[in-house]
Amino acid sequence: DIQMTQSPSTLSASVGDRVTITCRASQIISGWVAWYQQKPGKAPKLLIYKASNLDSGVPSRFSGSGSGTEFTLTISSLQPDDFATYYCQQYDSYSPLFNFGPGTKVDIK
Amino acid sequence: QVQLVESGGGIVQPGRSLRLSCAASGFSFSRYAMYWVRQAPGKGLECVAGISDDKNYRYYADSVKGRFTISRDNFKDTLNLEMSSLRAEDTATYYCARDRFPMVRGYGMDVWGQGTTVIVS
C-alpha cells in the first residue's frame, strides 16, 4: 500500500502569509492527488484534484503542484477563512480506495 | 441542489450491527462512484468503502474488510453501509461522498454529506 505523509503537521501563520504544505508518497504516483480543507465539525471540502486543478468555486489563492512522490498545496495569501486542517489524498488504481494523508493544521500565529 | 444526507448513526454495543444510509439528490446518482469516509474523534480521514457506479466493484479498507458491506440502490438514489461485529475503534463520524466526475475515478470527492456519528460502547 502507498503511504502518504504530510509536513508540517501543524503550521502557525498570519493573515497574508504564503503557506506551503507538502505531501509525500511512499512510491511514485501518477499525479492522482487531491487536497481538502476541513473545518471543525464540518465535512471536508475539495480544493484541488489531479494535483493542480482548482475545483469549482475555490479561490485562486489556492494552488497545487507536484509530481512523482512530492506534491504541494500553496495558499498565496492566507485569509481568515483559511485557518483549518488540510488533507492530501491519493488514488491508486491498484488499491482503488482513496488514501488520505494525516493532515496539516493551519492555525493563527 | 446537489445533496447527500446520511442517517442511521447511534450508540451500539460492541459486536452488534448497524446500517447507515445516505440519500442523494440533485444529481444523476447512478453515474457516480460513491464512498464512505470516517473520522474518529480528533483523528484524520479514512476511506473505508467504495462502490462503482454500476455496483460491479466494491472496495474495502483492511480495517473493515469482512465486517462492513457497501451497497447502493440506483433507483432509490441511496447508498448504504452495513456494519457488523462493531468494535470500539469503529467509533467515528461517517460521511458519504461522491466522486468528482461521473463514470471516471481518481479525481477526488466533491460532494459530502454532513456526517452521521457512530459510537460503539
Interface residues (C-beta under 8 A of the other chain):
Chain A: W32 A34 Y36 Q38 A43 P44 K45 L46 I48 Y49 K50 N53 D55 S56 Y87 Q89 Y91 S93 P96 L97 F98 N99 F100 G101 P102 G103
Chain B: Y35 V37 G44 L45 E46 C47 V48 A49 G50 Y57 Y59 Y60 A61 Y95 A97 R100 R105 G106 Y107 G108 M109 D110 W112 G113 Q114 G115
